[in-house]
Each structure stands twice: as structure tokens, then as C-alpha cells.
């Protein structure tokens, strides 16, 4: 797995956008489908069946064509099969790593799909068998206007099916993921929207759409386009550099059962991310850790407020510099922290070089891990 700093230096990295869309993770084994025959599940690796959609594209755009795989075309009949989203599904299908919603979103960005993945489903079937259970699942979860990404690959002596569902709320004008320094981009949607761009050094620009902006810094920019009530797109742009090969740390990450260990892991992963973005790692602070317990209780009872959280940190004596309080929820600690890195509002604090110390509190339950983290300059 490549680190982000394997690529040209990007300067300070402090994005700031909101990313609050609801997502649904649906991992299915297609247990209602006909059982694969003898030999299914052998470890011969995963290989494409015919030409799969491209797993990488440099332009964020959408394209609705027909699958080249005849069986996939039959399954997708009547659905809005989308080529870029199917390219993301193809990347997950040929990779033997566990399929998760977080990995699906990273794959979608790399495949040039600009919208948020809402559902991911995967499973094994007998070779050439129609995946009836998968079709039932898709018909249950998909909404009118949804985009479907659907592919199959050969896994041992079975067909491995991967399906992704996205629910775009508007159309974003195509934009290249990789740009030259000094390039002028145009941000436009079909309906009313606002956009926010954060430069690698943390300069935030926000305006109504349509609008233009000159990408005058080398490195990774974060762009968010928001509609009237929902996020339309939240995507990285790479200026004067190549797109990194994957997320900063391994996903989905290990399962942790205890809250203390989960909090330690969260702080460690945040430091790992800061290190990858050339930002000083965080030193653990016991007071900040203790002060994270109460906002965690507030968050779990849906009463948390960031401004009030910052006020409590300042009242506790952290007044010599900026303070920050961030939170996340995920099925693993790594998924939780990855969600913050894909949420500009949290990422603004996580990658702020002014923060040098941190402390976290966590709750581990059957539906995943919830983390609140405090940050301060000293």
C-alpha cells in the first residue's frame, strides 16, 4: 500500500468540507442463492470474465452504456447500469481484500465516479448461474434514479459478483481528477448548489455554483459540492501529482473489542495519517483523553455540539492556541478514522499542523465503534 507522501510534496494539508450524507452498508453472501457445486471457493485467485469496466479514469463523470458481459447485462436489465461505478465494482471484484463501503468509495474516486456510494453487496455463485438473490436485494434497496455498478469475476471455480448502488441528487459537470498547477476549473451543477475548495495549505474558497477557481498550489485539494439539502459530490483533486494508489492505512482494519484499545488505535491511525500528509504526529495527552468522555456521552445521546465542545476545552485550560473536537462512527476503528478523512469538516482538524496533542474516548458496540477525539496545540 502506497503512502500519500510517495508522491510529490503537497505542502500543508487542511481540507474543510461537510460530508454528512447517510450511507447504507449491505454485505451479503447471497445465502439464498443456489449453492456452488464442488470445488467452489478454491484458492485459484480472482480473474476477470471478459473485459471489465475500467478501474481507473482520470475524469470525474458518468456514462451509461451496456455491460460487455452478457450475463451481467441480463441481470442489469431495467437498471441504470453506470460504467464508472461498475469500474469501482470491478476493482473490488478482482481484489481479494474484504469488500467494504469505505473501500468502495475509494475505488469509485479512482474509477472517476463522483457521487457517494450508498450500498455495496457481494457474493459467490456457481459459474454462469443467474444471481437471483442479488437481483432481489438490488430491487429492494435501489430507488428511482439510482446508479448501479455491477460486475462479476471468476474466483476459483465460482463467479464473484459485486454490486454498488449510488443515489446522485444532482449532476456535476465533468472535471478531471488530476490537474496541472495553475489550471482553471469550472464547477457547475444542473440545479442550485454551493461549492467549497480547500487548497493543500488550507485556504478555503466557497461560492455559489456555477463558479471557477485557479488551482494555484501543488498537492491534494478537497472539493465538495452541496445541493439544497444534500451533498452532491465530495472528491479529491490532485494538482501537479499522481493519484495515490489507495487509502493511507489498511481497510477495513482489525476488529477491536475494548473501548480503551479502540481510543488508542484511533489516535494512532490519526497520527499515521498526519505523518503521511507531512504533518507532525500527535502526542497523547491524558487530560484531553479524560475530557473526551463527556462529549462521547453527548454524541451517543445525540446532544453533541462542536462549538460547545470547543468551549469546554478552553474552559479546561487549553487557551494557548486552537482547539478541536472531532468524531466518527464505523464498523472498525480504521473505517471510523477513514470516514473522518473523507469528511472535510473533521479532516480540517485532523490534519491541522497547529495541533500537537490529542486524546480520545471510544465506545464499542455490536453496530461498530464511536470515537470522540480532542485536539490542542499544547
C-alpha positions as CSV (number, residue, x, y, z in Angstrom):
1,X,0.0,0.0,0.0
2,X,1.4,3.3,-1.1
3,X,1.7,6.2,1.3
4,X,0.5,9.6,0.2
5,X,3.9,11.0,0.6
6,X,5.3,8.6,-2.0
7,X,4.2,11.4,-4.4
8,X,5.3,15.0,-4.9
9,X,5.1,17.1,-1.8
10,X,1.8,18.9,-1.3
11,X,2.6,21.5,1.4
12,X,0.2,21.9,4.3
13,X,-3.0,19.8,4.0
14,X,-6.0,21.0,5.9
15,X,-9.2,20.4,3.9
16,X,-12.6,21.7,5.2
17,X,-15.8,20.5,3.8
18,X,-19.0,18.9,5.2
19,X,-19.8,15.3,4.4
20,X,-23.0,14.3,6.2
21,X,-24.8,12.0,3.7
22,X,-26.4,8.9,5.1
23,X,-24.9,5.7,3.7
24,X,-26.0,2.1,3.9
25,X,-23.6,-0.9,4.1
26,X,-25.1,-4.2,2.9
27,X,-22.7,-7.1,2.7
28,X,-24.4,-10.2,1.5
29,X,-23.2,-13.7,0.9
30,X,-26.1,-14.5,-1.4
31,X,-27.1,-17.2,1.0
32,X,-30.5,-17.6,-0.6
33,X,-28.9,-18.4,-4.0
34,X,-28.2,-21.9,-5.3
35,X,-25.2,-23.3,-3.5
36,X,-22.0,-23.5,-5.6
37,X,-21.0,-27.0,-6.6
38,X,-17.9,-29.0,-5.7
39,X,-14.7,-27.0,-6.0
40,X,-16.3,-23.6,-5.5
41,X,-14.2,-21.4,-3.2
42,X,-10.8,-22.9,-4.2
43,X,-7.9,-20.5,-3.9
44,X,-7.0,-20.1,-7.5
45,X,-7.3,-16.3,-7.3
46,X,-9.8,-13.8,-8.8
47,X,-9.6,-13.2,-12.6
48,X,-11.8,-11.1,-14.9
49,X,-14.5,-12.7,-17.0
50,X,-14.1,-11.0,-20.4
51,X,-13.4,-7.2,-20.5
52,X,-14.4,-5.5,-17.2
53,X,-15.1,-1.8,-17.0
54,X,-12.0,0.4,-16.4
55,X,-11.0,0.5,-12.8
56,X,-9.2,3.9,-13.3
57,X,-10.3,7.0,-15.1
58,X,-8.9,10.5,-14.9
59,X,-12.2,12.3,-15.4
60,X,-15.0,12.6,-12.8
61,X,-18.0,11.9,-15.0
62,X,-20.8,9.4,-15.6
63,X,-21.5,7.1,-18.5
64,X,-24.5,4.8,-19.1
65,X,-23.7,2.0,-21.5
66,X,-24.3,-1.7,-21.7
67,X,-22.2,-4.2,-19.9
68,X,-19.9,-6.3,-22.2
69,X,-20.6,-9.4,-20.0
70,X,-23.8,-10.9,-21.4
71,X,-24.9,-12.3,-18.1
72,X,-24.3,-9.0,-16.3
73,X,-26.3,-7.3,-19.0
74,X,-29.2,-9.7,-18.3
75,X,-29.0,-9.1,-14.6
76,X,-28.8,-5.3,-15.1
77,X,-31.7,-5.2,-17.5
78,X,-34.1,-2.4,-16.4
79,X,-31.4,-0.9,-14.0
80,X,-29.4,2.2,-14.6
81,X,-26.0,0.5,-15.1
82,X,-23.3,3.1,-14.7
83,X,-19.8,2.5,-16.3
84,X,-17.6,4.4,-13.7
85,X,-19.4,2.9,-10.7
86,X,-19.1,-0.5,-12.4
87,X,-15.4,0.2,-12.7
88,X,-15.2,0.6,-9.0
89,X,-17.1,-2.7,-8.5
90,X,-14.6,-4.3,-10.9
91,X,-11.7,-3.1,-8.7
92,X,-13.3,-4.6,-5.7
93,X,-14.1,-7.9,-7.6
94,X,-10.5,-8.6,-8.7
95,X,-9.0,-7.7,-5.3
96,X,-9.2,-10.4,-2.7
97,X,-9.3,-7.9,0.2
98,X,-12.5,-7.7,2.2
99,X,-15.2,-5.6,0.4
100,X,-16.4,-2.7,2.5
101,X,-18.2,0.6,1.9
102,X,-15.1,2.6,2.6
103,X,-13.0,0.7,0.0
104,X,-15.9,1.1,-2.4
105,X,-15.8,4.9,-2.1
106,X,-12.1,5.0,-2.6
107,X,-12.5,2.7,-5.7
108,X,-15.2,5.0,-7.0
109,X,-13.0,8.0,-6.8
110,X,-10.2,6.2,-8.7
111,X,-12.7,5.0,-11.3
112,X,-13.9,8.6,-11.9
113,X,-17.3,8.2,-10.3
114,X,-18.0,11.5,-8.5
115,X,-21.0,10.6,-6.3
116,X,-21.4,8.8,-2.9
117,X,-21.7,5.0,-2.8
118,X,-24.7,4.1,-0.7
119,X,-24.8,0.2,-0.9
120,X,-22.3,-2.5,-1.5
121,X,-23.2,-6.1,-2.0
122,X,-21.1,-9.1,-2.9
123,X,-21.2,-12.9,-3.0
124,X,-20.3,-16.1,-4.8
125,X,-22.4,-18.1,-7.3
126,X,-22.0,-21.2,-9.4
127,X,-20.3,-20.4,-12.7
128,X,-22.8,-19.0,-15.2
129,X,-25.6,-19.1,-12.6
130,X,-28.1,-16.2,-12.6
131,X,-27.8,-14.4,-9.1
132,X,-31.4,-14.3,-8.2
133,X,-30.8,-13.3,-4.6
134,X,-28.6,-10.4,-5.7
135,X,-31.4,-9.2,-8.0
136,X,-33.9,-9.4,-5.2
137,X,-31.5,-7.4,-3.0
138,X,-31.0,-4.7,-5.6
139,X,-34.7,-4.4,-6.3
140,X,-35.2,-4.0,-2.5
141,X,-32.6,-1.3,-1.9
142,X,-32.5,0.7,-5.1
143,X,-34.5,3.8,-5.6
144,X,-35.8,5.6,-8.7
145,X,-32.8,7.3,-10.5
146,X,-30.2,5.2,-8.7
147,X,-27.0,4.3,-10.4
148,X,-25.9,0.6,-10.4
149,X,-22.4,-0.7,-10.6
150,X,-22.4,-4.4,-11.3
151,X,-19.7,-6.9,-12.4
152,X,-18.7,-10.5,-12.0
153,X,-15.2,-12.1,-12.0
154,X,-14.0,-15.7,-11.6
155,X,-13.0,-16.6,-8.1
156,X,-11.6,-20.1,-8.1
157,X,-14.4,-22.2,-9.6
158,X,-17.2,-19.7,-8.8
159,X,-18.5,-16.4,-10.1
160,X,-17.8,-13.5,-7.7
161,X,-20.5,-10.8,-8.1
162,X,-20.1,-7.2,-6.8
163,X,-22.9,-4.6,-6.9
164,X,-22.7,-1.0,-5.9
165,X,-25.6,1.4,-5.6
166,X,-25.4,5.2,-5.6
167,X,-28.2,7.8,-5.3
168,X,-27.0,11.1,-7.0
169,X,-29.1,14.1,-6.1
170,X,-27.8,16.3,-9.0
171,X,-25.4,16.2,-11.9
172,X,-21.9,17.6,-11.6
173,X,-20.2,18.9,-14.7
174,X,-17.3,16.6,-15.6
175,X,-14.0,17.6,-14.1
176,X,-10.5,16.0,-14.3
177,X,-9.2,14.4,-11.1
178,X,-5.6,15.2,-12.0
179,X,-4.8,18.8,-12.8
180,X,-1.8,20.9,-13.7
181,X,-0.7,23.7,-11.3
182,X,-2.4,26.9,-12.4
183,X,-5.3,25.1,-14.1
184,X,-8.6,26.9,-14.0
185,X,-11.5,24.6,-13.2
186,X,-15.2,25.2,-13.6
187,X,-17.7,23.9,-11.0
188,X,-21.2,23.6,-12.2
189,X,-24.3,21.5,-11.4
190,X,-27.7,21.2,-13.1
191,X,-29.6,22.6,-10.1
192,X,-28.7,25.2,-7.4
193,X,-25.7,24.4,-5.3
194,X,-22.7,25.8,-3.4
195,X,-19.1,24.6,-3.7
196,X,-16.1,24.6,-1.4
197,X,-12.5,24.1,-2.4
198,X,-9.7,23.6,0.2
199,X,-6.1,24.0,-1.1
200,X,-3.2,21.9,0.2
201,X,-2.2,24.7,2.5
202,X,-5.7,25.0,4.0
203,X,-7.0,28.0,2.1
204,X,-10.8,27.7,1.8
205,X,-12.9,29.1,-1.0
206,X,-16.6,28.8,-1.1
207,X,-19.1,30.2,-3.6
208,X,-22.4,29.6,-5.3
209,X,-22.4,27.5,-8.4
210,X,-21.5,27.9,-11.2
211,X,-18.1,29.2,-10.4
212,X,-14.4,28.9,-11.4
213,X,-11.2,28.6,-9.4
214,X,-7.5,28.5,-10.3
215,X,-5.6,25.6,-8.7
216,X,-2.5,27.5,-7.8
217,X,-0.9,25.1,-5.3
218,X,0.6,21.7,-5.9
219,X,-0.9,18.8,-3.9
220,X,-4.2,17.3,-3.0
221,X,-7.3,19.6,-2.9
222,X,-10.6,18.6,-1.5
223,X,-13.8,19.7,-3.2
224,X,-17.3,19.5,-2.0
225,X,-20.5,20.5,-3.9
226,X,-23.6,20.8,-1.8
227,X,-27.2,20.9,-3.0
228,X,-30.2,22.5,-1.2
229,X,-30.4,19.7,1.4
230,X,-27.8,17.0,0.5
231,X,-24.1,16.7,-0.6
232,X,-23.9,16.2,-4.3
233,X,-20.2,15.3,-4.5
234,X,-17.2,15.2,-2.2
235,X,-14.0,14.4,-4.2
236,X,-10.2,14.8,-4.1
237,X,-8.4,16.7,-6.8
238,X,-4.7,16.1,-7.4
239,X,-2.7,19.1,-8.7
240,X,0.8,18.6,-10.1
241,X,0.9,15.0,-8.7
242,X,-0.3,11.5,-9.5
243,X,-3.4,10.0,-7.7
244,X,-2.2,7.9,-4.7
245,X,-2.8,4.1,-5.2
246,X,-5.1,3.7,-2.1
247,X,-6.1,5.0,1.3
248,X,-3.5,6.0,3.9
249,X,-3.9,2.9,6.0
250,X,-5.2,-0.6,5.5
251,X,-9.0,-1.0,5.3
252,X,-11.2,-2.4,6.8
253,X,-8.7,-2.7,9.7
254,X,-8.7,-5.0,12.6
255,X,-11.7,-5.6,15.0
256,X,-11.1,-4.2,18.5
257,X,-13.4,-5.2,21.3
258,X,-12.4,-2.8,24.2
259,X,-13.1,1.0,24.3
260,X,-9.6,1.8,25.7
261,X,-7.8,-0.1,23.0
262,X,-10.2,1.5,20.4
263,X,-9.3,5.0,21.5
264,X,-5.6,4.3,21.4
265,X,-6.0,2.8,17.9
266,X,-7.9,5.8,16.7
267,X,-5.2,8.2,17.9
268,X,-2.5,6.0,16.4
269,X,-4.3,6.0,13.0
270,X,-4.8,9.7,13.0
271,X,-1.1,10.2,13.7
272,X,-0.3,7.8,10.9
273,X,-2.5,9.9,8.5
274,X,-0.8,13.1,9.7
275,X,2.6,11.5,9.1
276,X,1.5,10.5,5.6
277,X,0.4,14.1,4.9
278,X,3.7,15.5,6.3
279,X,2.0,16.9,9.4
280,X,3.5,16.2,12.9
281,X,2.2,13.2,14.7
282,X,0.0,13.7,17.8
283,X,1.3,13.2,21.3
284,X,-1.1,11.5,23.7
285,X,-2.5,13.8,26.4
286,X,-4.2,12.3,29.4
287,X,-6.3,15.4,30.2
288,X,-7.6,15.5,26.6
289,X,-8.5,11.8,26.9
290,X,-10.4,12.4,30.1
291,X,-12.2,15.4,28.6
292,X,-13.3,13.2,25.6
293,X,-15.6,11.1,27.8
294,X,-18.4,13.6,28.3
295,X,-18.7,14.7,24.7
296,X,-18.8,11.0,23.8
297,X,-21.8,10.6,26.1
298,X,-23.4,13.6,24.4
299,X,-22.7,12.2,21.0
300,X,-24.3,8.9,21.8
301,X,-27.4,10.6,23.1
302,X,-27.5,12.9,20.0
303,X,-26.8,16.1,22.0
304,X,-23.2,16.8,20.9
305,X,-22.3,20.2,19.6
306,X,-18.8,21.1,18.3
307,X,-18.9,24.7,19.4
308,X,-19.8,23.8,22.9
309,X,-17.1,21.1,22.9
310,X,-14.5,23.6,22.0
311,X,-15.8,25.9,24.7
312,X,-15.3,23.1,27.3
313,X,-11.8,22.5,26.2
314,X,-10.9,26.2,26.5
315,X,-12.6,26.3,29.9
316,X,-10.4,23.4,31.0
317,X,-7.3,25.5,30.3
318,X,-6.5,24.8,26.7
319,X,-6.3,28.5,25.8
320,X,-2.8,28.9,24.4
321,X,-3.8,28.0,20.9
322,X,-6.5,26.4,18.7
323,X,-8.6,23.5,19.9
324,X,-10.6,20.9,18.0
325,X,-13.1,18.2,18.7
326,X,-13.9,15.6,16.0
327,X,-16.0,12.4,16.0
328,X,-16.7,9.4,13.8
329,X,-18.6,6.1,13.7
330,X,-17.6,2.9,11.8
331,X,-17.7,-0.8,11.9
332,X,-14.0,-0.8,12.7
333,X,-11.7,1.9,14.1
334,X,-9.9,2.2,10.8
335,X,-13.3,2.6,9.0
336,X,-14.2,5.3,11.6
337,X,-11.0,7.3,11.1
338,X,-11.2,6.9,7.3
339,X,-14.7,8.4,7.4
340,X,-13.2,11.4,9.1
341,X,-10.5,11.7,6.5
342,X,-13.3,11.7,3.9
343,X,-15.3,14.3,5.8
344,X,-13.7,17.7,5.2
345,X,-15.1,19.2,8.4
346,X,-13.4,16.6,10.5
347,X,-10.3,16.5,8.3
348,X,-9.8,20.2,8.7
349,X,-9.0,19.5,12.4
350,X,-7.3,16.1,12.0
351,X,-4.6,17.4,9.6
352,X,-4.1,20.9,11.1
353,X,-0.4,21.3,11.8
354,X,-1.1,23.6,14.7
355,X,-2.4,20.6,16.8
356,X,0.4,18.7,18.5
357,X,-1.5,16.8,21.3
358,X,-4.7,14.7,21.3
359,X,-6.8,12.4,23.4
360,X,-9.7,10.2,22.5
361,X,-12.6,8.2,24.0
362,X,-14.5,5.4,22.3
363,X,-17.5,3.1,22.7
364,X,-17.5,-0.3,21.1
365,X,-20.9,-1.9,20.5
366,X,-22.5,-4.5,18.2
367,X,-23.0,-1.9,15.5
368,X,-19.5,-0.6,15.4
369,X,-17.1,1.9,17.0
370,X,-17.9,5.5,18.0
371,X,-14.9,7.9,18.7
372,X,-14.6,11.4,20.0
373,X,-11.2,13.0,19.8
374,X,-9.9,16.2,21.4
375,X,-7.0,18.1,19.8
376,X,-5.0,21.1,21.1
377,X,-1.7,22.9,20.3
378,X,-0.1,22.0,23.6
